[in-house]
Amino acid sequence: MQKCLITICQEFEAIDDFLHQQTKEKEAIVNRLFIEFMECFSSIKEEKLQYPSEFVNDVRLYNEGFALVHEKFKDVQIRYLMLSDFYDFARLTKKYQK
């Protein structure tokens, strides 16, 4: 797994209670990690084939400026859920280990 994705997973662990205790500080972390994820994931080449198409498509459409995807990801909770899905996938497939 790419170093930038590992770093995102490591930092994501610090906000595991986000949905229950949402603060401005945690929102800022989620927003930063989301943008970093969009940039990092789009930079990986053949490694993308190892991930579900939902990640690949959402990142591609977001980075292409697709209006509906941008609207969906304006919500910080949706951003968190995407990061959570990625983190869970990385853990389940053993691409990332604590």
C-alpha positions as CSV (number, residue, x, y, z in Angstrom):
1,M,0.0,0.0,0.0
2,Q,1.2,3.5,-0.8
3,K,2.9,5.4,2.0
4,C,0.3,8.3,1.7
5,L,-2.5,5.8,2.1
6,I,-0.8,4.3,5.2
7,T,-0.4,7.7,6.7
8,I,-4.1,8.5,6.1
9,C,-5.1,5.2,7.8
10,Q,-2.8,6.0,10.8
11,E,-4.3,9.5,11.2
12,F,-7.8,8.2,10.7
13,E,-7.5,6.0,13.8
14,A,-7.4,9.2,16.0
15,I,-11.0,10.1,15.0
16,D,-12.8,6.7,15.4
17,D,-15.5,8.3,17.5
18,F,-16.3,11.1,15.0
19,L,-20.0,10.2,14.4
20,H,-20.7,10.1,18.2
21,Q,-18.5,13.1,19.2
22,Q,-18.2,15.4,16.3
23,T,-16.2,18.5,17.0
24,K,-14.8,21.3,14.8
25,E,-11.3,19.9,15.3
26,K,-12.3,16.4,14.2
27,E,-14.2,17.9,11.2
28,A,-11.0,19.7,10.1
29,I,-9.1,16.4,10.4
30,V,-11.7,14.6,8.3
31,N,-11.7,17.3,5.7
32,R,-8.0,17.3,5.4
33,L,-7.7,13.5,5.3
34,F,-10.5,13.4,2.6
35,I,-8.6,15.8,0.4
36,E,-5.3,14.0,1.0
37,F,-7.1,10.7,0.1
38,M,-8.5,12.1,-3.1
39,E,-5.0,13.3,-4.1
40,C,-3.2,10.2,-3.0
41,F,-5.6,7.7,-4.4
42,S,-5.7,9.4,-7.8
43,S,-1.9,9.2,-8.0
44,I,-1.6,5.5,-7.6
45,K,-1.5,3.6,-10.9
46,E,-2.0,-0.2,-11.1
47,E,-2.5,-0.5,-7.4
48,K,-6.0,1.0,-8.0
49,L,-7.0,-2.4,-9.5
50,Q,-6.7,-3.9,-6.0
51,Y,-9.5,-1.7,-4.6
52,P,-13.3,-1.8,-5.1
53,S,-14.6,0.2,-8.1
54,E,-16.6,2.4,-5.8
55,F,-13.3,4.0,-4.5
56,V,-11.9,4.3,-8.0
57,N,-15.1,5.8,-9.5
58,D,-15.7,8.3,-6.6
59,V,-12.1,9.6,-6.7
60,R,-12.1,9.9,-10.5
61,L,-15.5,11.7,-10.6
62,Y,-14.6,14.0,-7.7
63,N,-11.3,14.9,-9.2
64,E,-12.9,15.5,-12.6
65,G,-15.3,18.0,-10.9
66,F,-18.5,16.0,-11.4
67,A,-21.1,18.2,-9.7
68,L,-23.2,15.4,-8.1
69,V,-20.2,13.8,-6.5
70,H,-18.9,17.1,-5.2
71,E,-22.4,17.8,-3.8
72,K,-22.4,14.4,-2.1
73,F,-19.0,15.0,-0.5
74,K,-19.8,18.4,0.8
75,D,-21.2,16.6,3.9
76,V,-18.4,15.9,6.3
77,Q,-20.1,12.8,7.6
78,I,-20.2,11.4,4.1
79,R,-16.5,12.2,3.8
80,Y,-15.9,10.4,7.1
81,L,-17.9,7.4,6.0
82,M,-15.8,7.1,2.8
83,L,-12.6,7.2,4.8
84,S,-14.0,4.7,7.2
85,D,-14.9,2.4,4.3
86,F,-11.4,2.6,2.9
87,Y,-9.9,2.1,6.4
88,D,-12.0,-1.0,7.0
89,F,-11.2,-2.4,3.5
90,A,-7.5,-1.9,4.1
91,R,-7.7,-3.6,7.5
92,L,-9.9,-6.5,6.3
93,T,-7.6,-7.2,3.3
94,K,-4.5,-6.8,5.5
95,K,-3.2,-4.0,3.3
96,Y,-2.9,-2.0,6.4
97,Q,-2.2,-3.2,9.9
98,K,-2.0,-1.2,13.1
